């Protein structure tokens, strides 16, 4: 629909059309690091385990997702469930019942989304990669780098993982 939603320092939410963004802040939210969904229905994550449901102009805090900083999120459009990643290698699943910790331990995770085979892939510090199996378990994946991996992008043809030092990993989609 041509609308954007972005997050930032001090609980900032930027919404609207390019060139006409409005800024609002969520008091006490601290820094917000990631957002997933649409401008009308999204999940934002940030410092100290902050999780916000963003629905239009309204925001609602979600409790129970730990206290560590959360840095990335991905949301399944079909089920509405979301996965959140952050410090300490934490991966949380958020659905209508609340937050559930699926794994923890290891370097900070920065991004999560569908990998080359369509299964969720979480990436982060020291080249960390974790892939979610159909049973909900997470298995470590060797991505062939020790650089900090910070972002994941899935296109019609490929999956890109981008990191520090100019690292760009590309893998053809297999699903």
NUVEX-357277 format. One record per residue (C-alpha): residue number from 0; residue in one letter; x, y, z. Coordinates in Angstrom, 1 decimal, decimal comma. Layout:
BEGIN
+-----+---+--------+--------+--------+
|   k | r |     px |     py |     pz |
+-----+---+--------+--------+--------+
| NUM | a |      X |      Y |      Z |
...
+-----+---+--------+--------+--------+
This chain:
BEGIN
+-----+---+--------+--------+--------+
|   k | r |     px |     py |     pz |
+-----+---+--------+--------+--------+
|   0 | x |    0,0 |    0,0 |    0,0 |
|   1 | x |    3,1 |    2,3 |   -0,2 |
|   2 | x |    3,3 |    2,6 |    3,6 |
|   3 | x |    6,4 |    2,1 |    5,8 |
|   4 | x |    7,0 |    1,1 |    9,4 |
|   5 | x |   10,5 |    1,5 |   10,8 |
|   6 | x |   11,9 |    1,5 |   14,4 |
|   7 | x |   14,7 |    3,2 |   16,2 |
|   8 | x |   16,3 |    4,7 |   19,3 |
|   9 | x |   14,2 |    5,9 |   22,2 |
|  10 | x |   11,2 |    3,7 |   21,3 |
|  11 | x |   10,8 |    5,5 |   18,0 |
|  12 | x |    8,2 |    4,3 |   15,5 |
|  13 | x |    8,2 |    5,9 |   12,1 |
|  14 | x |    5,1 |    5,3 |   10,0 |
|  15 | x |    3,6 |    6,5 |    6,8 |
|  16 | x |    4,3 |    7,0 |    3,1 |
|  17 | x |    7,8 |    7,8 |    1,9 |
|  18 | x |    8,4 |   11,6 |    2,2 |
|  19 | x |    5,6 |   11,9 |    4,8 |
|  20 | x |    6,7 |    9,8 |    7,7 |
|  21 | x |    5,4 |   10,6 |   11,2 |
|  22 | x |    7,3 |    9,8 |   14,3 |
|  23 | x |    5,9 |    8,6 |   17,6 |
|  24 | x |    7,6 |    7,1 |   20,6 |
|  25 | x |    6,7 |    4,4 |   23,0 |
|  26 | x |    7,6 |    5,6 |   26,5 |
|  27 | x |   10,0 |    3,3 |   28,3 |
|  28 | x |   10,6 |    1,1 |   25,3 |
|  29 | x |   14,3 |    2,0 |   24,9 |
|  30 | x |   16,0 |    1,2 |   21,6 |
|  31 | x |   14,0 |   -0,8 |   19,1 |
|  32 | x |   16,1 |   -3,0 |   16,9 |
|  33 | x |   13,8 |   -4,9 |   14,5 |
|  34 | x |   10,3 |   -5,1 |   13,2 |
|  35 | x |    8,4 |   -7,7 |   11,3 |
|  36 | x |    5,0 |   -7,7 |    9,6 |
|  37 | x |    3,1 |   -4,9 |    7,9 |
|  38 | x |    2,6 |   -1,2 |    9,0 |
|  39 | x |   -0,9 |   -2,2 |   10,0 |
|  40 | x |    0,0 |   -5,3 |   12,0 |
|  41 | x |    3,6 |   -5,8 |   13,2 |
|  42 | x |    5,9 |   -7,0 |   16,0 |
|  43 | x |    8,7 |   -4,7 |   17,1 |
|  44 | x |   11,6 |   -5,8 |   19,3 |
|  45 | x |   14,3 |   -4,1 |   21,3 |
|  46 | x |   16,3 |   -3,4 |   24,5 |
|  47 | x |   15,7 |   -5,4 |   27,6 |
|  48 | x |   13,3 |   -7,9 |   26,0 |
|  49 | x |   10,8 |   -5,3 |   24,8 |
|  50 | x |    8,2 |   -6,7 |   22,4 |
|  51 | x |    5,5 |   -4,5 |   21,0 |
|  52 | x |    2,4 |   -5,5 |   19,0 |
|  53 | x |    1,9 |   -2,6 |   16,5 |
|  54 | x |   -1,7 |   -2,4 |   15,1 |
|  55 | x |   -2,2 |    0,7 |   13,1 |
|  56 | x |   -1,5 |    3,7 |   15,4 |
|  57 | x |   -1,9 |    1,5 |   18,6 |
|  58 | x |    0,9 |   -0,3 |   20,4 |
|  59 | x |    0,7 |   -2,9 |   23,1 |
|  60 | x |    3,5 |   -4,4 |   25,1 |
|  61 | x |    3,9 |   -8,2 |   25,2 |
|  62 | x |    5,4 |   -9,5 |   28,4 |
|  63 | x |    7,2 |  -12,8 |   29,0 |
|  64 | x |    9,9 |  -12,7 |   26,3 |
|  65 | x |   12,9 |  -12,5 |   28,7 |
|  66 | x |   15,0 |   -9,5 |   29,6 |
|  67 | x |   17,8 |   -9,8 |   27,0 |
|  68 | x |   17,9 |   -7,4 |   24,1 |
|  69 | x |   16,0 |   -8,7 |   21,1 |
|  70 | x |   17,5 |   -7,7 |   17,8 |
|  71 | x |   15,5 |   -9,3 |   15,0 |
|  72 | x |   12,0 |  -10,7 |   14,2 |
|  73 | x |   10,2 |  -12,6 |   11,5 |
|  74 | x |    6,5 |  -13,2 |   11,3 |
|  75 | x |    4,6 |  -16,0 |    9,5 |
|  76 | x |    1,8 |  -14,2 |    7,6 |
|  77 | x |   -0,3 |  -17,4 |    7,6 |
|  78 | x |   -0,3 |  -18,4 |   11,2 |
|  79 | x |    0,5 |  -15,0 |   12,7 |
|  80 | x |    3,3 |  -16,6 |   14,9 |
|  81 | x |    6,6 |  -14,6 |   15,1 |
|  82 | x |   10,1 |  -15,6 |   16,0 |
|  83 | x |   12,4 |  -13,2 |   17,9 |
|  84 | x |   16,2 |  -13,4 |   18,2 |
|  85 | x |   18,7 |  -11,6 |   20,3 |
|  86 | x |   21,5 |  -11,6 |   22,9 |
|  87 | x |   22,8 |  -14,8 |   24,3 |
|  88 | x |   21,7 |  -16,7 |   21,2 |
|  89 | x |   18,1 |  -16,6 |   22,3 |
|  90 | x |   15,3 |  -17,6 |   19,9 |
|  91 | x |   11,7 |  -17,0 |   21,1 |
|  92 | x |    8,4 |  -18,0 |   19,5 |
|  93 | x |    5,5 |  -15,6 |   20,0 |
|  94 | x |    1,9 |  -16,6 |   19,2 |
|  95 | x |   -1,5 |  -15,9 |   20,7 |
|  96 | x |   -0,6 |  -17,9 |   23,8 |
|  97 | x |    2,5 |  -15,7 |   24,5 |
|  98 | x |    6,3 |  -16,2 |   24,3 |
|  99 | x |    8,1 |  -19,5 |   24,5 |
| 100 | x |   11,9 |  -19,8 |   24,5 |
| 101 | x |   12,9 |  -22,3 |   21,8 |
| 102 | x |   16,7 |  -22,1 |   22,2 |
| 103 | x |   19,5 |  -20,1 |   23,9 |
| 104 | x |   23,2 |  -20,1 |   24,2 |
| 105 | x |   26,0 |  -18,7 |   22,0 |
| 106 | x |   26,6 |  -15,5 |   20,3 |
| 107 | x |   24,1 |  -12,7 |   19,7 |
| 108 | x |   21,6 |  -13,5 |   16,9 |
| 109 | x |   20,7 |  -10,5 |   14,7 |
| 110 | x |   18,3 |  -11,7 |   12,0 |
| 111 | x |   15,8 |  -14,5 |   11,3 |
| 112 | x |   13,8 |  -15,5 |    8,3 |
| 113 | x |   13,2 |  -18,3 |    5,8 |
| 114 | x |   16,4 |  -19,9 |    4,6 |
| 115 | x |   17,2 |  -21,6 |    1,2 |
| 116 | x |   14,9 |  -24,6 |    1,9 |
| 117 | x |   12,1 |  -22,5 |    3,4 |
| 118 | x |   12,9 |  -23,4 |    7,0 |
| 119 | x |   13,6 |  -20,6 |    9,5 |
| 120 | x |   17,3 |  -19,6 |    9,7 |
| 121 | x |   18,7 |  -17,4 |   12,5 |
| 122 | x |   22,1 |  -15,7 |   12,0 |
| 123 | x |   24,4 |  -13,7 |   14,2 |
| 124 | x |   27,8 |  -13,1 |   15,8 |
| 125 | x |   30,9 |  -15,2 |   14,9 |
| 126 | x |   29,1 |  -16,5 |   11,8 |
| 127 | x |   26,4 |  -18,3 |   13,9 |
| 128 | x |   23,7 |  -20,0 |   12,0 |
| 129 | x |   20,7 |  -22,0 |   13,4 |
| 130 | x |   18,0 |  -23,7 |   11,3 |
| 131 | x |   14,6 |  -24,8 |   12,7 |
| 132 | x |   13,4 |  -28,3 |   12,0 |
| 133 | x |    9,8 |  -29,3 |   11,4 |
| 134 | x |    9,7 |  -30,6 |   15,0 |
| 135 | x |   10,6 |  -27,1 |   16,4 |
| 136 | x |   14,2 |  -28,1 |   17,3 |
| 137 | x |   17,1 |  -25,9 |   16,2 |
| 138 | x |   20,3 |  -27,3 |   14,6 |
| 139 | x |   23,5 |  -25,5 |   14,1 |
| 140 | x |   24,4 |  -24,7 |   10,5 |
| 141 | x |   28,0 |  -24,0 |    9,2 |
| 142 | x |   27,8 |  -20,9 |    7,1 |
| 143 | x |   31,5 |  -20,9 |    6,3 |
| 144 | x |   32,4 |  -17,6 |    8,0 |
| 145 | x |   33,4 |  -16,2 |   11,4 |
| 146 | x |   32,2 |  -12,7 |   10,6 |
| 147 | x |   29,2 |  -11,1 |   12,4 |
| 148 | x |   26,1 |  -11,8 |   10,3 |
| 149 | x |   23,5 |   -9,0 |   10,6 |
| 150 | x |   20,8 |   -9,4 |    8,1 |
| 151 | x |   18,9 |  -11,9 |    6,0 |
| 152 | x |   17,0 |  -11,2 |    2,8 |
| 153 | x |   15,0 |  -13,7 |    0,7 |
| 154 | x |   14,2 |  -12,9 |   -2,9 |
| 155 | x |   12,3 |  -14,8 |   -5,6 |
| 156 | x |   15,5 |  -16,6 |   -6,5 |
| 157 | x |   18,0 |  -16,4 |   -3,7 |
| 158 | x |   18,7 |  -16,0 |    0,0 |
| 159 | x |   21,3 |  -13,4 |    1,0 |
| 160 | x |   23,0 |  -13,2 |    4,4 |
| 161 | x |   24,9 |   -9,9 |    5,0 |
| 162 | x |   27,5 |   -9,2 |    7,6 |
| 163 | x |   30,4 |   -7,2 |    8,9 |
| 164 | x |   33,5 |   -6,8 |    6,7 |
| 165 | x |   31,4 |   -6,7 |    3,6 |
| 166 | x |   30,4 |  -10,3 |    3,8 |
| 167 | x |   27,5 |  -11,3 |    1,5 |
| 168 | x |   26,5 |  -14,9 |    1,4 |
| 169 | x |   24,2 |  -16,0 |   -1,4 |
| 170 | x |   22,4 |  -19,3 |   -1,7 |
| 171 | x |   19,8 |  -20,2 |   -4,4 |
| 172 | x |   16,3 |  -20,9 |   -3,0 |
| 173 | x |   15,7 |  -24,6 |   -3,0 |
| 174 | x |   11,9 |  -24,6 |   -2,1 |
+-----+---+--------+--------+--------+
